[in-house]
Amino acid sequence: MLYALAGLLGLCAAALIVFHKKLSLRVGCYVAALLCAAAAFALAGLGAQRGVLAVRAASSPEETVEAFFAALCRGDGEAAAAYLDGGADMNLTAEPEDEVTAALQSAVRASYACRLLGSSEQKGLEAVQRAEFTALDVGAMQGELRERVLADLERWVEERAYDAVYDENDQYRPEITDEAYRDAVFAALEHSGDFARTEELTLRLRCDDEGWHILPDAALLRAMNGYLAD
């Protein structure tokens, strides 16, 4: 609206200057033109200063962060992605094909919890919001997984036929190690709460003509992936 009024006043100023010879009050025309031009510049400057904040006065960075994590915690990746800048989904909607990875991903997503820490700090069209985020720490599971895999392999060597455990090179068969790892993962996930991890995240946001959006970074991605490195 501000830019439209500025444009209209600018057109009026231009028209008065162009057609002043056809009007009887030349001095008055110039004065009116100058006033219109000044008003146009003032409105344009006000619009640039306020930006799209005037359009989205009802929204806030806090509401955006809360809505993002609410969608994330209920498993709605598509809705959560809508609150990210540039439409990045950060693998929020991807579904792995193998059973073990799918189970781990499902457990990580089911473990999400978040709460905001204080109010956002806004500066123009950018803002920062601190939040406490909890998720399953997949890395913390590795010690238990290793112990379970080794224990199962050792037991199967005693219980099963040699050819069922070892290949022609006297190495564990891939299907045997896969079975041991699968069993270890599902056993560990039965008490996944023991591996929960909470960290403080600092989320940066930017406001555009559609409202506030979160600028995803490596820290957020890492936490959402079970605190695993990229």
C-alpha positions, 0 to 999 in steps of 0.5 A, a space after each residue: 500500500 505504501 509503495 502504491 501511494 508513493 508511485 501514484 504521487 510520483 506520477 502526479 508530480 511527473 504529470 504536473 511538470 510535463 503539462 505545466 505549460 498547459 495550466 494557468 498557474 505555473 508556480 502553483 504547479 511546480 509547488 504541487 509537483 515538488 510536494 507530490 515528489 517529496 511525499 512519494 520519497 517519504 512514503 517510499 522511505 517509510 516502506 523500505 524501513 518497515 519492509 514486509 513487517 507491516 504486512 505480517 504484523 500478526 506473525 512473530 519469530 516465536 510463532 514460526 519456531 513453535 509451529 516448525 517444531 510442533 509440525 516436526 514433533 507430530 511427524 508432519 515433515 511437509 508442514 515443517 518444511 514450509 517454515 524453512 527458508 527457501 523451501 529446503 526440507 532437510 530430508 524431512 520427507 525422505 523415507 529410507 528403504 532398508 528396515 534398520 535405517 527406517 527404524 532408527 529414523 523413526 525413533 529419532 523423529 519420535 524422540 523430538 521435543 523442543 521448548 523456546 528459551 526466552 523471546 526472539 531478538 529482532 533486527 529489521 527483517 532478521 531475528 534470532 530465537 534460542 531453543 532447547 531441542 531434544 532428540 535421540 543421540 544415535 552416536 551414543 548408541 554405538 558402544 552398546 551396538 558394538 557389544 551386542 553385535 560381538 556377543 551375538 557373533 561369538 554365540 553364533 559361532 558356537 551354535 551354528 554350522 561353520 559355513 553358516 557363519 563364515 564364507 570361503 575366506 574365513 570371514 563373517 558372511 555379510 548376512 550374518 553381520 547384518 543380522 547381528 546389527 539389526 538385532 542389536 539396533 532393535 534391542 537398543 531401541 527398546 530403551 531409546 530414552 536412555 540415549 536422549 540428548 538435549 542441546 541449545 540451538 540458536 535459530 536465525 530467521 528472516 522475514 519475507 513477503 510470506 512471513 518469518 522463515 527459519 534459516 536452516 544450519 548445520 547445528 539444526 540439521 545435525 540435531 534432527 539427524 540424531 546428533 550425527 555429523 553431516 
